[in-house]
């Protein structure tokens, strides 16, 4: 096995994702009905025909690729028209203990949700300084003095755990290591920044067991890197069958702070302690002072927070003790998503609870079920049912922009994470507080739907004390996540 100093910084793989199309919509016609104008780009009439969502379907993983220390599952989304039109790609990875996901970069922005486990994430942000250094001291008998030699240096590492949402910009190399005792499972959704059209699933299968070094002439690469031709051949991985997830037998060695190396007193440590949610971002702001001049990128990307936990009940945005909770990550509370141009929502429903019927005004939504089962109904802008069925764990469903969706948890409860193709996705709710019905005058409702004023008031106010998450009307819940 090649040394870690060779594999880690240089063995890069290439992942490619689909283009994202943006829908242009307007509202008109009958009450609460939207009229789509089709997708931008190319011939508009052809796009309308190609992206007409007549029927949606739950999608499961169809292909598994084994590696030395884990596996990757692919969802055959190229067979589904709604995924092609929405321009998103998804996959699931499981990394065994002491498993290392080799450094890679993608032609797409990515959001990663950690379903279970913990580990270390490394991101090589271009233009940012390597602030973690390890020095070795060597003695000289002649000079009777000590000199220091640089042993290693790298950018700051991130500790991640269950419930973390990680944003990775397109073109940025990153790697992941499982330093825990249990497998790490995570789910990725990708959104491209370019107009390149090749489908990622096909591209990855064609380039299986290849990396970016494989296409170069060995002699030229040896000269460029200043290493031997034999080292270059190992870099190209011509006989390496370990796959994208390799096992680090003796554990990964990297420079990280520890209590043993800190000389500070206990009271000093207490004074300097900052809670995790208030700490500087992953690319610490201390770099600005350690690097005299700033180059702009250091201020913007190097200081960006790339990780946010959306599974902590204490950070919930909407909470109903008898219904469940919703936690949102968007560019308002997670600014890097403005670059990624995606956002995410974590929803947990207790047994038999409901999520109000709603539509997302400016984004497509990919639901990934993490626990339980739920009944889902999706209605298009013409009022036709395009999905009416159940979703269970590890299934995904794409809900197009402006399609109305209603969710009801079954007896064991229902939990999922939604990836949305806009950095600040906006939902319009039909019932409950801050909903469309609450915003309409009683007479407008009565005349629009031919109801009496009493029926209209009942329709408008019956769920008026709840927002988004509705408790069932027929009993208490017993499910806890």
N, C-alpha and C positions, 0 to 999 in steps of 0.2 A: 504494500500500500504506500502511496506517495506520502511524503511528509505533509503535515498540516499546513506548514508555511507555503507549500506549493499549491495545495488544493484550495484552501480557503479564499485567497484573494483573486485567483485567476481562473478557476474552473467554472465558467459562466455558461448557462444554458439560455435558450431563447424561447420565450412564450409569446404567442401572438393571439390577439383577440379581434372581435368584429368591430365594425364601425357602428357608431350610434347615430341614428336618425332622430331628428327633432320633429315632433308633431305640431302642426299649426291648427288650432281649433277655435271655433266660435260657438256661441250659444244662441239658440233660437228654436222656433217650433213650439211644441207643446210644453207644459210646465216641467221643469227639471229634466230637460232633454238637451243634449249637445249635438252639434252637427260637425263632423270632422271634414276638413278640407284636404286630407291626405298628408303625405310626408314630403318634406322638401328634398330637393336634389333629383337630378335626372328628369325623365319625363313624368309629369305630375299624374297623368291619367294612368300610366303603367304602375306608378307607385301606389295609387289608390287601389288598383286591382290586386297587386301583390300583397299589400298590407291590410287587407280587409280581414278582420278577425271574426270569422264565422263560428268557430268552436275552439274553446280552450281545453287543455288537458293537463292533469298532473303528470309530472315527469320524474322518473327514477333514474338512478345511475345505471348505465348500460355497459360500461367497459371499465375494467380494473387493471391497472398496470402495477405489477409488483416491483419493489426495489429491495435492496439488501435489508433495510431497516424500516419498512413501512410500505404503504401503497397509496396510489392516487386513483380516485374514481371520477370518471367523466360522465357528464349528462349529455346525451346525444341531442343537443339542442338544435343542431343544423337541420334536423328532420321536422322541427316545429316552426311554422311560419311566424308565430308571435315573437319568438326569440330572435329570429333573423331580423324582423322589422324593428324590434326594440334595440337591437345591437348590443346585447349583453351575453356574456359567457360565464358559466359557473362550473365549479369542481369542488371535490371534497378530498382532503388529504388526512391520513393517519400516520403519525410518526411514533415509532416505538422508543422506549427508553434508550438513551445514548444515541439516538438517531439524529443525523445532520442533514437537513435539506440543503443541497448544494447551492452556492450563490447563483442567482439567476436575475435576469431583468426581462421586462415585458414591453411590448408595443401597446400597452394599455394601462390606464390607471386601475388600481385594484383596491378593493376593500376586503379585509380578512376578518372573520369573526371566529374567535376561539370558543369552540363548543365545550371542550373539556381539556384538562391538563394545564401544565405550566412549562415555561422554558425561557430561552434567551433568543432575542431577535437582534440581528445586526443589519444596519442599513448604511451603505456607502454613498452618502450624498455628495455629488460632485461639487468641488469648490470649497467643501467644508474641511476644517483642519482635523487631524488625528490627535486628539487631546489626551488619550490614554497611552502612557508610555511606561516601558519597563527597562531599567538600566541595570547592567552588571558591572561590578567593580573588579578591576584587574590590578595587581600589584607589580611594581617595577623595582627589582633589587638595585639596579644601578642608580636610578633616580630617587629611590626610597620614597616614592610617592604613589598615590593611587590615581588611576584614570578610570573613566566610565565608558562603557560601550553599550550602544543601543541594542537591546535584545528584541523588542517588539514595540509597535505602536499601531493604534487603530482608532476609529471613531467610537463614540460612546455606544454601549450596548443597552438594549431594552429588556427588562424583565416583563414577561407577559403571563397572564393567568386566565382562567375561565371567565367568559363574559367580556373580554377585551375586544374592542373594534380597532383594527390597525389600518391606517391609510398608507398606501405605497404609490407614489407618483410614477407615471410611465417613464421607462428608461433608467430607473434607479435600481442598481444592483442590491440584492438583499439575501440573507440566509437565516435559517432558523435551526435551533438546537434544543432537543428535549433533555433537560437536565433533571427531570423528575423520575419517579418510579413507575408512573402509569403512562399509557399512551396519550399523546397530544392529538386531538382531533380538531380540524378547522375547516371552514368553508370559505371559498373565495368567489367573489363576483368581479368581473372585469369590464371596463368600459374604455374603448380606444380614444385616442386624441387625434388620430389621423384618418384619412379616407381610404386606407388600405383595406381591400375587400376579402382577402383569403380567410377562410374559416379557421379558427385556432385549433379545433379538434383535428382537422385534416393535417394542418401544418405540423402539429406536434407528433403525429404518428409517422409522418414522412421523415422527420428529423430525429427519430428515436435514437437514444444513446449517442447523440452528437452534441458538441459544444462549439462555441464560436472559434476556438483555435483549430478545429478540424479542417477548416477550409483554407488555411494558410499554408504556404510553402514552408517546410520545416527550417530550411536554412535562413530564409528571410526573417522568420519569427525568432530564431535563435539570436540573430544579430540585433533585432529590435529590442529583445528582452535582456540581452547580455548574459545568456545562459547557454549551456551545451545543447547540442542537437538531441542527445539522449533525453535531457530534461523536457525538451519541446515535445518529443514523441509521447512522453508520459502525460504532458499537458493535453495533448490531443485525444487522449483516452481511447486509443485504437483498440485495445484489448480489455477495456474496463466494462464489465457486465453488472456493476453494482446498482445501476439505475440512478434516479434523481435523489434518493434518500439513502445515505450510507451510514454504517455503524462506526462510531468512534469507540473502540474497545476500551481504552483506558481513560475515557472522559476527555472533554474538550478543555484545553488550557488556553485561557485568554486573560488579559490584564483587567482586573476588576477590583474596586476598593473592598476592603474587609476590615472588621473590627480590630484584627490583630495588627494591621499596618497603620492604624490611626493612633497617633500619640496624644490626641486631645483628651482633656479631662472630662469626666462624666457631666459636670455642670455645663461645660462649654458645649458639649454635644447637645444637651437639652436646649441651650439657648439658640443653637443654629438649626435645630430640627424644624422642618416645614412639612406639614401633612402632604400626603401624596397628591391630593387634588390641587394643592397650591404650589407644588414644586415647579421650578423652571422646566421648560419643555425638554424633550429628549435631546435636542441639540442645545446644550446648556448656554444660557446667556453669559456665563462667565468667560466664554471664548472671546467675546468682544474685547475684554480688557487684556486677555493674554496675547491677543494678536493686535498689535498696535493699530494698523489700518484695517478698515472694513471695506469689503468689496461689493456690498449690496446683497449678494446671494447669502452671505453669512448672516445678514440681518433678517432676511426673509425666510429662507428654507432651513438654514442651520439652526434657527431658533424655533422652528415649528414643532408643535406637539403632534406626534404621530399616533398616539394611543389613547383611547378613551374607553372606560368600562361602562357598558350599558346593561349590565346584569345586576347592579347593586340597587336594592330596593330604596336605599336612601337618596338616590339620584333620580327617582321616578318623576316624570312630568305630569302624568295623570294617574290617580290612584282611587280605587273604589274598594273598601274593605271586603265587600261581598261580591265583587265582580272581577277585579284584577288590576293590572297596572300597564302603563305604556311609558317607555323611555325613548327619547328621540336624540339622535346625533345629527346635527346639521352644521352649516357654516357659521351659524350664530354662536354655538357653544363648542365647536370643533373646527377652527378656522382653516385647517389644511384641506377640508372638504371643498373649499372654494376652488382649490387647484384640482382636486380629484374629480370635481363635478358629479359627485354622488353623495348620498346620505343614507342613513339607516335608522330603523325603528325596531325596538324590542318590545314585544307584546306578550303578556302572560295572562290568560283567562282562567278563572276558577271553573269548577265543573258547572256546566249548563249556563254559564255567563255568555253575554253577547257583546259583540263589537258593533256599534251603530253603523247602519248602511252609510257609505261614504264613497267619494271618488277623489283621486289625486289629480289636481288641476294641471300640473306642469311636469309630470314624470310617469314613466312606466315603473311597475313594482314587481320585484321577484320575491315571493314568499318562500322561505326555507323552514320546514317544521323541525323543531328541536325536541319536542316532547308532546305526548298525548295525541289526541285526534280531534278534528273539528269538521263541522259541516259548513261548506262554502257555497255561496251563490254569487255569480257574477252576471251582470246585465249590461248590454252594450248601450250606446247612445241612442239607439232606435227602440229601446225597451224590450229587446229580445234576450232571452236567457242563453248565455254562451258557456256557462259552467254551472252545474248543480250536482255536487257530490262531496265526498269526504277527502280530507288530506290527513296523512299520518306521518310519523317520524321519518326524516331523510327524504321526503318528497318535496318537489318544488312546483310552483305555479306562477306563471307570469300573468299579471293583470295590466292590460293596456291603460294608457293615460285616458282619463275621463270615463272609464268604465266603472259602474257602481258595484261595490263588493260588500257583502254582509257575512259575518262570521259568528258561529255559535259553537262553543266548546261542548264536547261530550262529557260523559260522567267522570273520566279520569283527568279532565282539564285539557288545556291546549296552550302551547307556547311556540312562538316562531320569531324569526328575525326577518325583516323586510329590507331589501336593498332597493333604493330608488335612484333613477337616472337623472337626478337634479340635486345640486348641493343644498338647496333650501326647498324641499318638496312641501307643497301645501295641500292639505286635505280639506275637502268641503263635506261637512257632516249633514245628514238629512234630519236626524232627530237628536234631542237632548240640548243641553246648554250650548251656546255659540253655534247653533245649527241653522240650516236654511229655513226650516219650519218656524223656529223661534223668531227669525228675522222678518217673517211675513205678517202683515195685518190679518186679523181673523177674517175680515170680509174678503180679502184676496184669496185666502184658502177656501172659504165657503163657495165663492163663485167659480174658482178654478176647478174644483173637484165636485161641485154640485152637492155640497154638504150643508146641513143646518149650522147656525152659529154655535149651537151647543156642541155638535159633533166637531166643528172646527176648533173650538177651544180645547176640547178633549185631545184632539190630535196634536195641537200645538204645545200643551202644557203637561201631558201625562208623563212624559220622561224629562220634564224640565228641571228636575233636581239632580240629574246625572249628566256627566259629560263623557262621551265617547264609549266608556265601558259601562255596560248595564248589568246589574245583578238580576238573576232569574226571579220570577215572581212566585215561584212555587216551592220554596224551601231553602235551607241553608246549604253552604258548600263545605266540602270536606277535603278538597284537593289542595295540596301545597306543593310547590315546585321542588 
